C-alpha cells in the first residue's frame, strides 16, 4: 500500500538510519487507520488517496512527536479525514 520509500519521501528523510523506526510507525499508522475505518485496508480494490494521505499524516505525526504529544489531535484529524470511508461498526 505505502512503501517505506514513499513514507521517507513524505517525511523528507534521506538516510537509512531510521528505516526501522519509520517502518514501525508506518505499520502502526496503518493499524490505527484500520481501527478508525473499522475494516482492513486490504478490503479496498484500490486504496483511495485520502486514506493513503491519512496513513502518511499519522506516520509523520508519530515521527515528529515521539514523546506522544498531540496524539489526541492527530486521532481527531484522522477520524475527520477517514469519515467518508468509515463503517458504522465492525
Secondary structure, 3 states (H helix, E strand, C coil): CCCHHHHHHHHCCCCCCCHHHHHHHHHHHHHHHHHHHCCCHHHCCCCCHHHHHHHHHHHHHHHHCCCCCCHHHHHHHHHHHHHHHCCCCC
